[in-house]
Amino acid sequence: MYQAIILGSLLFITLYILKRKREPELTMPPLVSYKFPIIGHTFDFFLNPEKFLKQCREEYGDIFCLYIWGQVRVFVGIEIARKEHFGEVYSRDDVFDVLKAFNKRFPIDVLCPDLLKVSPVAPKTLKDTIFSKLKLYSDRMQKRVYLSTQKHFGDCDESKIFYNLFEIVTKIISDPIANIIIGEEESQHEEVLNSFANFIIDSMIFLTIPPFLDIIYPGLQEYVNRIQIRLGLYNPAVKHRKPLLKHIEKQVCKRLQEKEKYGDSWKRPDDHLQDLMEEHDPNNISCPYLLDRIYLIIFASIHTTAIAITNVILSLASRPEYMQELYEEQLKVHKETNVNGIIPFEALSDMKKLDSFIRETLRLSVNVAGIDHLVKKDYTFSNGLQIPKNCITSIYIDDVYRDEPKSFEPFRHLDINVASKVTKNFLTFGNGKHTCPGRQLAVNNIKFFMHNVILKYNFRTVSSKIEESRGTGFTALPVETSTAGVIFEKRV
């Protein structure tokens, strides 16, 4: 027993020393001092990242290094007076790669292996397909949001308490997203909606569980995640693959047959599945590949939108003093523009107060540090500081407002009137070339959802207190404890 402990300890220390010896000799940003070898700053950062990072910046400046999860990570701040480092990270695509950094946490290449097997004839961007058709999809999205909200929340003639808001909202938002991705016909099937929603819920484990194994050796957590996916020990994509693939194959076969039969008179379906099919030779369409492309959209659209909506609900439920003002605005928009319960796409721009409320909620619920980038080669900042290849840089995005940055001011953004607009003070959707292309789709869904629930319900937190996102390390998620329940009541 004691021999095993001694040998294990020696191995642990040896790996640590070997790893440190391989670190390059560069003029790196200052490393914040720490007390415990191997552990470094891990627990300080994990338990209270906001407080800890603020202390680090006050003492070490706008760019510094922390020893977290077994490796040195560079933090680059975006303090308004010193934004040169931040700008370099976003502008140098040849050095800083946000997608590779994300793939280390969420191994999408293993979850969706068919993405690498097929080369589409003429691949189109999401901007060319989904995001350029938001006006076209507006009515469909509203109908599905309203029906799904009714399904999961009900009339609330009697008060209802919901504790698992994120899961409920994920299921609600999966409905309109499935409609515009896989089509109106297949999105009517319950197993399709369940597959969309549950893929997100089951996949969250890769983003929420901290990389504890990296303390033993950097990259070990990623390796274990990939192994368990490949061996089938835990693979949320495979779990929900069969029902989705069945419906995709059904639609592909049906559409190809109908197009051949009716020729120019064939009515083209308006959905992303059809866009994907048209990237390929009709005689060589890979349905598994189409499914993996759809999985990417499912995660990118539903995951972020569901978290955002949950935070907005909690934010408003925590501050009922703003409910009446937002209700009056939504009622005015609804009375002036709705036709058979559906508001026109243009009416979204009239929701100025709701838009500002959403933007302020997103601003304060974002991770205190994130938007990770993997460094593809050694790099020297304009001030002479250097960072090595394969290092991870994280953007420290706290305190970007000069006036009361931690104060919730719901109407401070009225002059912007576009919750999805990216500015130097608002990085929820990223920045630069890799700004989230689906941010307008997400905000539209949030607005449609909130417009509906504000008109139908009154809601407040069970605790009658302000419930905020909980942050652990790089992850900020909606509160899901028993004290964060929300009471819904029918508006009379």
C-alpha positions as CSV (number, residue, x, y, z in Angstrom):
1,M,0.0,0.0,0.0
2,Y,2.7,2.5,1.0
3,Q,4.9,1.4,-1.9
4,A,2.1,2.2,-4.3
5,I,1.6,5.6,-2.8
6,I,5.3,6.4,-2.9
7,L,5.7,5.2,-6.5
8,G,2.6,7.1,-7.6
9,S,3.9,10.2,-6.0
10,L,7.3,9.9,-7.7
11,L,5.6,9.4,-11.0
12,F,3.4,12.4,-10.4
13,I,6.4,14.6,-9.5
14,T,8.5,13.3,-12.5
15,L,5.7,14.1,-15.0
16,Y,5.5,17.6,-13.5
17,I,9.2,18.2,-13.7
18,L,9.4,16.9,-17.3
19,K,6.6,19.1,-18.4
20,R,8.1,22.1,-16.8
21,K,11.5,21.4,-18.5
22,R,9.8,21.4,-21.9
23,E,8.4,24.9,-21.5
24,P,10.2,27.3,-23.9
25,E,12.4,30.1,-22.7
26,L,10.4,33.1,-23.8
27,T,9.8,36.6,-22.4
28,M,6.3,35.7,-21.3
29,P,3.8,37.9,-19.5
30,P,4.2,37.9,-15.7
31,L,3.2,34.7,-13.9
32,V,1.1,35.4,-10.9
33,S,2.8,33.9,-7.8
34,Y,1.2,30.8,-6.2
35,K,1.8,28.7,-3.1
36,F,1.2,25.1,-4.1
37,P,3.1,23.4,-6.9
38,I,1.1,21.4,-9.4
39,I,-2.2,22.9,-8.2
40,G,-1.0,26.4,-8.8
41,H,-3.9,28.9,-9.1
42,T,-6.5,26.2,-10.0
43,F,-8.7,26.4,-6.9
44,D,-8.5,30.2,-6.5
45,F,-9.7,30.5,-10.1
46,F,-12.2,27.7,-9.9
47,L,-14.0,28.9,-6.7
48,N,-14.2,32.6,-7.4
49,P,-12.8,33.6,-10.8
50,E,-14.3,37.1,-10.7
51,K,-12.6,38.2,-7.5
52,F,-9.3,36.3,-8.2
53,L,-8.9,37.7,-11.8
54,K,-9.6,41.2,-10.6
55,Q,-6.9,40.9,-8.0
56,C,-4.5,39.6,-10.6
57,R,-5.1,42.4,-13.0
58,E,-4.7,45.1,-10.3
59,E,-1.3,43.7,-9.3
60,Y,0.1,42.4,-12.7
61,G,-1.6,44.5,-15.3
62,D,-3.7,43.8,-18.4
63,I,-1.9,40.7,-19.5
64,F,-0.7,38.0,-17.1
65,C,-0.3,34.2,-16.8
66,L,-1.9,31.7,-14.4
67,Y,-1.0,28.1,-13.7
68,I,-4.4,26.4,-14.0
69,W,-5.3,22.8,-14.5
70,G,-1.6,21.7,-14.9
71,Q,-0.6,24.3,-17.5
72,V,0.2,28.0,-17.9
73,R,-2.6,30.0,-19.5
74,V,-2.3,33.6,-20.7
75,F,-5.1,36.0,-19.8
76,V,-5.5,39.1,-22.0
77,G,-7.7,41.9,-20.6
78,I,-9.7,44.4,-22.6
79,E,-9.4,47.4,-20.4
80,I,-10.5,50.3,-22.5
81,A,-7.3,52.3,-22.0
82,R,-5.1,49.3,-22.9
83,K,-6.8,47.2,-25.6
84,E,-3.8,46.5,-27.9
85,H,-3.3,42.9,-26.7
86,F,-7.0,42.1,-27.0
87,G,-7.0,43.5,-30.5
88,E,-4.0,41.4,-31.6
89,V,-5.7,38.2,-30.4
90,Y,-8.8,38.8,-32.5
91,S,-7.1,40.2,-35.6
92,R,-4.3,37.5,-36.0
93,D,-6.1,34.5,-37.3
94,D,-2.8,33.0,-38.4
95,V,-1.8,32.8,-34.8
96,F,-4.9,32.6,-32.6
97,D,-7.4,29.9,-33.3
98,V,-10.7,30.0,-31.4
99,L,-12.1,26.8,-33.1
100,K,-9.2,24.6,-32.1
101,A,-9.4,25.8,-28.6
102,F,-13.1,25.0,-28.4
103,N,-12.5,21.6,-29.9
104,K,-10.1,20.7,-27.1
105,R,-13.0,21.2,-24.6
106,F,-15.8,19.9,-26.8
107,P,-14.4,17.2,-29.2
108,I,-16.8,17.8,-32.1
109,D,-14.5,16.1,-34.6
110,V,-15.0,12.8,-32.6
111,L,-18.7,13.3,-32.0
112,C,-19.3,14.0,-35.7
113,P,-16.6,11.9,-37.5
114,D,-18.4,12.0,-40.9
115,L,-17.6,15.7,-41.2
116,L,-14.1,14.7,-42.3
117,K,-15.1,12.0,-44.8
118,V,-17.0,14.0,-47.4
119,S,-16.1,17.1,-49.3
120,P,-19.2,19.0,-50.4
121,V,-19.2,20.3,-54.0
122,A,-20.0,23.9,-53.1
123,P,-20.1,24.5,-49.4
124,K,-22.1,27.5,-48.3
125,T,-21.8,29.5,-45.1
126,L,-24.5,29.7,-42.6
127,K,-24.8,33.4,-43.4
128,D,-25.8,32.4,-47.0
129,T,-28.4,29.9,-45.9
130,I,-30.0,30.2,-42.5
131,F,-29.1,33.7,-41.4
132,S,-30.0,35.4,-44.6
133,K,-33.5,34.0,-44.4
134,L,-34.5,35.2,-40.9
135,K,-37.4,37.3,-42.3
136,L,-38.6,34.3,-44.3
137,Y,-38.5,32.0,-41.2
138,S,-40.0,34.6,-38.8
139,D,-43.6,33.4,-38.9
140,R,-42.7,29.8,-38.6
141,M,-40.4,30.4,-35.7
142,Q,-43.0,32.4,-33.8
143,K,-45.7,29.8,-34.2
144,R,-43.4,27.0,-33.0
145,V,-42.1,29.0,-30.1
146,Y,-45.6,29.9,-29.0
147,L,-46.9,26.3,-29.3
148,S,-43.9,24.8,-27.6
149,T,-44.1,27.3,-24.7
150,Q,-47.8,26.4,-24.2
151,K,-46.9,22.7,-24.3
152,H,-44.2,23.0,-21.6
153,F,-45.5,25.8,-19.4
154,G,-49.2,25.4,-19.9
155,D,-51.9,28.0,-19.0
156,C,-50.7,28.4,-15.4
157,D,-54.3,29.0,-14.2
158,E,-52.8,28.0,-10.9
159,S,-49.3,28.9,-9.9
160,K,-46.5,26.6,-11.1
161,I,-43.0,26.4,-9.9
162,F,-40.2,25.5,-12.4
163,Y,-36.8,24.6,-11.1
164,N,-35.2,23.1,-14.2
165,L,-35.6,26.1,-16.5
166,F,-32.6,25.4,-18.7
167,E,-33.9,21.9,-19.7
168,I,-37.4,23.2,-20.3
169,V,-36.2,26.2,-22.4
170,T,-33.9,23.8,-24.4
171,K,-36.9,21.7,-25.3
172,I,-38.9,24.8,-26.2
173,I,-36.2,26.3,-28.5
174,S,-35.5,23.0,-30.1
175,D,-38.9,23.2,-31.8
176,P,-38.4,26.3,-33.9
177,I,-34.8,25.4,-34.6
178,A,-35.8,21.9,-35.8
179,N,-38.4,23.5,-38.0
180,I,-36.0,25.6,-40.0
181,I,-33.2,23.0,-40.0
182,I,-34.8,19.7,-40.8
183,G,-38.1,21.0,-42.2
184,E,-41.7,21.5,-41.2
185,E,-42.7,17.9,-41.8
186,E,-40.1,16.0,-39.8
187,S,-40.0,18.6,-37.0
188,Q,-43.6,17.6,-36.1
189,H,-42.2,14.3,-34.8
190,E,-41.7,14.1,-31.0
191,E,-38.6,11.9,-31.4
192,V,-36.9,14.5,-33.6
193,L,-37.6,17.3,-31.0
194,N,-36.3,15.1,-28.2
195,S,-33.2,14.2,-30.1
196,F,-32.5,17.9,-30.8
197,A,-33.0,18.9,-27.1
198,N,-31.4,15.9,-25.4
199,F,-28.3,16.1,-27.5
200,I,-27.7,19.5,-26.0
201,I,-28.5,18.5,-22.5
202,D,-26.4,15.3,-22.7
203,S,-23.4,17.2,-24.3
204,M,-23.2,19.8,-21.6
205,I,-21.1,17.5,-19.5
206,F,-18.1,18.3,-21.7
207,L,-18.3,22.0,-21.0
208,T,-19.4,21.9,-17.4
209,I,-17.0,19.4,-15.8
210,P,-13.6,21.0,-15.1
211,P,-10.5,19.4,-16.5
212,F,-9.3,17.9,-13.2
213,L,-7.3,15.2,-15.0
214,D,-5.1,17.9,-16.6
215,I,-3.6,18.6,-13.2
216,I,-1.9,15.1,-13.5
217,Y,-0.8,15.8,-17.1
218,P,-1.9,18.6,-19.6
219,G,-4.2,17.2,-22.2
220,L,-5.2,14.1,-20.2
221,Q,-8.8,15.3,-19.8
222,E,-9.2,15.8,-23.5
223,Y,-7.6,12.4,-24.2
224,V,-10.0,10.6,-21.8
225,N,-13.0,12.4,-23.3
226,R,-12.1,11.3,-26.8
227,I,-11.4,7.7,-25.7
228,Q,-14.7,7.3,-24.0
229,I,-16.5,8.7,-27.1
230,R,-14.6,6.4,-29.5
231,L,-15.2,3.4,-27.3
232,G,-18.9,4.2,-26.9
233,L,-18.7,4.6,-23.1
234,Y,-20.4,8.0,-23.4
235,N,-21.3,9.5,-26.7
236,P,-24.4,11.8,-26.8
237,A,-24.2,12.1,-30.6
238,V,-24.5,8.3,-31.1
239,K,-27.3,8.1,-28.5
240,H,-29.6,10.4,-30.5
241,R,-28.2,9.6,-34.0
242,K,-30.5,6.8,-35.1
243,P,-33.9,8.6,-34.9
244,L,-32.5,11.7,-36.6
245,L,-30.7,9.8,-39.3
246,K,-33.9,7.9,-40.0
247,H,-35.9,11.2,-40.6
248,I,-33.1,12.7,-42.7
249,E,-32.9,9.7,-44.9
250,K,-36.7,9.8,-45.3
251,Q,-36.7,13.4,-46.4
252,V,-33.6,13.1,-48.7
253,C,-35.2,10.2,-50.5
254,K,-38.6,11.9,-50.8
255,R,-37.2,15.2,-52.0
256,L,-35.0,13.6,-54.7
257,Q,-37.9,11.5,-56.0
258,E,-40.3,14.5,-56.0
259,K,-37.8,16.8,-57.8
260,E,-37.2,14.2,-60.4
261,K,-41.0,13.6,-60.9
262,Y,-42.2,17.2,-61.0
263,G,-39.2,18.9,-62.4
264,D,-39.4,22.7,-62.6
265,S,-42.8,22.7,-60.9
266,W,-41.5,21.0,-57.8
267,K,-41.8,23.3,-54.7
268,R,-38.5,23.6,-53.0
269,P,-38.6,23.2,-49.2
270,D,-37.3,26.2,-47.3
271,D,-35.0,24.7,-44.7
272,H,-31.4,24.1,-44.0
273,L,-31.6,20.4,-44.9
274,Q,-32.4,21.4,-48.5
275,D,-29.5,23.9,-48.5
276,L,-27.1,21.1,-47.4
277,M,-28.5,18.7,-50.0
278,E,-27.8,21.2,-52.8
279,E,-24.1,21.3,-51.9
280,H,-23.8,17.7,-53.2
281,D,-24.2,15.7,-56.3
282,P,-27.8,14.3,-56.0
283,N,-26.4,10.8,-56.8
284,N,-23.8,11.1,-54.0
285,I,-25.5,12.5,-50.9
286,S,-24.2,11.2,-47.6
287,C,-26.9,11.3,-45.0
288,P,-24.5,10.7,-42.1
289,Y,-22.5,13.7,-43.3
290,L,-25.7,15.8,-43.4
291,L,-26.5,14.7,-39.9
292,D,-23.1,15.7,-38.6
293,R,-23.5,19.1,-40.2
294,I,-26.9,19.4,-38.5
295,Y,-25.4,18.4,-35.2
296,L,-23.0,21.4,-35.5
297,I,-26.0,23.8,-36.0
298,I,-28.0,22.2,-33.2
299,F,-25.2,22.8,-30.7
300,A,-24.3,26.2,-31.9
301,S,-27.9,27.5,-32.0
302,I,-29.8,25.7,-29.3
303,H,-27.2,25.5,-26.6
304,T,-26.3,29.2,-26.5
305,T,-29.9,30.4,-27.0
306,A,-31.3,28.3,-24.2
307,I,-28.7,29.5,-21.8
308,A,-29.4,33.1,-22.8
309,I,-33.2,32.8,-22.5
310,T,-32.9,31.1,-19.1
311,N,-30.7,34.0,-17.9
312,V,-33.2,36.6,-19.2
313,I,-36.1,34.8,-17.4
314,L,-34.2,34.7,-14.2
315,S,-33.1,38.3,-14.6
316,L,-36.6,39.5,-15.0
317,A,-38.1,37.2,-12.4
318,S,-35.5,38.5,-10.0
319,R,-36.5,42.2,-10.8
320,P,-40.3,42.3,-11.0
321,E,-40.2,46.1,-10.8
322,Y,-39.5,46.1,-14.5
323,M,-42.2,43.7,-15.5
324,Q,-45.0,46.2,-16.0
325,E,-42.9,48.5,-18.1
326,L,-41.8,45.6,-20.4
327,Y,-45.4,44.3,-20.5
328,E,-46.8,47.7,-21.7
329,E,-44.2,47.8,-24.5
330,Q,-45.0,44.3,-25.6
331,L,-48.7,44.9,-25.4
332,K,-48.3,48.0,-27.6
333,V,-46.3,46.1,-30.2
334,H,-48.7,43.3,-30.2
335,K,-51.8,45.5,-30.6
336,E,-50.3,47.6,-33.4
337,T,-48.7,44.9,-35.5
338,N,-50.0,41.4,-34.8
339,V,-52.0,39.5,-37.4
340,N,-53.7,36.4,-36.1
341,G,-51.3,36.3,-33.2
342,I,-48.2,36.7,-35.3
343,I,-46.1,39.9,-35.3
344,P,-44.2,40.9,-38.4
345,F,-40.4,40.5,-38.5
346,E,-40.0,44.3,-38.6
347,A,-41.8,44.6,-35.2
348,L,-38.8,43.2,-33.5
349,S,-37.1,46.6,-33.8
350,D,-39.9,48.2,-31.9
351,M,-39.1,46.2,-28.8
352,K,-36.5,48.7,-27.6
353,K,-36.8,48.2,-23.9
354,L,-36.9,44.5,-24.2
355,D,-33.9,44.6,-26.4
356,S,-32.0,46.7,-23.9
357,F,-33.0,44.4,-21.0
358,I,-31.8,41.3,-23.0
359,R,-28.5,43.0,-23.8
360,E,-27.9,44.0,-20.2
361,T,-28.7,40.5,-19.0
362,L,-26.3,38.9,-21.5
363,R,-23.6,41.4,-20.6
364,L,-23.7,40.4,-16.9
365,S,-24.2,36.7,-17.4
366,V,-21.3,36.1,-19.6
367,N,-18.2,34.2,-18.4
368,V,-15.7,36.5,-16.5
369,A,-13.0,35.0,-18.8
370,G,-13.4,32.9,-21.9
371,I,-13.4,33.1,-25.7
372,D,-10.3,30.9,-25.6
373,H,-7.8,30.8,-28.5
374,L,-5.2,28.2,-29.2
375,V,-1.8,29.7,-30.2
376,K,-0.6,28.0,-33.4
377,K,2.9,29.3,-33.3
378,D,5.2,31.3,-31.0
379,Y,4.0,34.9,-30.9
380,T,5.4,38.2,-29.8
381,F,3.0,41.0,-28.8
382,S,3.5,44.5,-29.8
383,N,5.0,45.3,-26.4
384,G,7.6,42.6,-26.7
385,L,5.9,39.9,-24.5
386,Q,5.9,36.5,-25.9
387,I,3.7,33.4,-25.7
388,P,4.5,29.8,-26.9
389,K,2.9,27.6,-29.5
390,N,0.0,25.4,-28.1
391,C,-0.6,27.9,-25.3
392,I,-4.2,28.9,-24.5
393,T,-5.1,32.5,-24.3
394,S,-8.3,33.6,-22.5
395,I,-9.9,36.9,-22.8
396,Y,-10.6,38.6,-19.5
397,I,-13.8,40.4,-20.3
398,D,-14.8,41.8,-16.9
399,D,-15.4,45.5,-16.1
400,V,-15.6,46.9,-19.7
401,Y,-18.0,49.5,-18.7
402,R,-16.7,52.6,-17.0
403,D,-20.0,53.6,-15.4
404,E,-21.2,51.1,-12.8
405,P,-20.0,48.0,-14.6
406,K,-21.5,45.6,-12.0
407,S,-24.8,47.4,-11.7
408,F,-27.8,46.0,-13.6
409,E,-29.1,49.0,-15.6
410,P,-31.8,47.4,-17.9
411,F,-32.2,50.4,-20.1
412,R,-28.7,51.6,-20.6
413,H,-28.6,50.2,-24.1
414,L,-31.7,52.0,-25.5
415,D,-29.6,54.0,-27.9
416,I,-28.2,50.8,-29.5
417,N,-31.5,49.0,-30.0
418,V,-29.8,45.9,-31.3
419,A,-29.1,43.3,-28.6
420,S,-26.9,41.3,-31.0
421,K,-24.6,44.3,-31.9
422,V,-20.9,43.7,-31.1
423,T,-19.1,46.6,-29.6
424,K,-15.9,47.1,-27.6
425,N,-18.0,47.0,-24.4
426,F,-20.1,44.0,-25.4
427,L,-18.4,40.7,-26.2
428,T,-21.1,38.1,-25.5
429,F,-21.0,37.1,-29.2
430,G,-17.3,37.4,-29.6
431,N,-15.4,39.9,-31.7
432,G,-13.6,40.2,-35.0
433,K,-13.8,37.7,-37.8
434,H,-15.1,35.0,-35.5
435,T,-18.0,37.0,-34.1
436,C,-20.9,34.5,-33.7
437,P,-22.7,34.5,-37.1
438,G,-25.9,33.3,-35.5
439,R,-26.3,36.0,-33.0
440,Q,-29.3,37.6,-34.8
441,L,-31.1,34.3,-35.0
442,A,-30.5,33.8,-31.2
443,V,-31.7,37.3,-30.3
444,N,-34.8,36.9,-32.5
445,N,-35.7,33.7,-30.8
446,I,-35.1,35.3,-27.4
447,K,-37.4,38.2,-28.3
448,F,-40.2,36.0,-29.7
449,F,-40.0,33.9,-26.6
450,M,-40.0,36.8,-24.1
451,H,-42.7,38.7,-26.0
452,N,-44.9,35.7,-25.6
453,V,-44.2,34.9,-22.0
454,I,-44.4,38.5,-20.8
455,L,-47.9,38.8,-22.4
456,K,-49.1,35.5,-21.0
457,Y,-47.5,35.2,-17.5
458,N,-46.4,37.0,-14.4
459,F,-43.3,35.3,-13.0
460,R,-41.0,35.8,-10.0
461,T,-38.3,33.9,-8.2
462,V,-39.3,31.5,-5.4
463,S,-36.7,33.1,-3.1
464,S,-37.8,36.7,-4.0
465,K,-34.1,37.4,-4.4
466,I,-31.9,38.2,-7.4
467,E,-30.8,34.9,-8.9
468,E,-27.7,35.2,-11.0
469,S,-25.5,32.9,-13.1
470,R,-23.1,30.8,-11.2
471,G,-19.6,30.9,-12.3
472,T,-17.0,28.1,-11.8
473,G,-13.8,28.7,-13.6
474,F,-14.5,29.4,-17.3
475,T,-18.2,28.3,-17.1
476,A,-21.1,30.6,-16.2
477,L,-24.4,28.8,-16.2
478,P,-27.9,29.6,-15.1
479,V,-28.6,28.8,-11.5
480,E,-30.3,25.4,-11.1
481,T,-30.4,25.1,-7.3
482,S,-33.7,24.7,-5.5
483,T,-33.6,28.4,-4.5
484,A,-33.6,29.4,-8.1
485,G,-37.1,28.2,-8.9
486,V,-39.4,30.5,-10.8
487,I,-43.1,30.9,-10.1
488,F,-45.3,31.3,-13.2
489,E,-48.8,32.6,-13.0
490,K,-51.4,33.4,-15.7
491,R,-51.6,37.1,-16.4
492,V,-55.1,38.4,-15.8
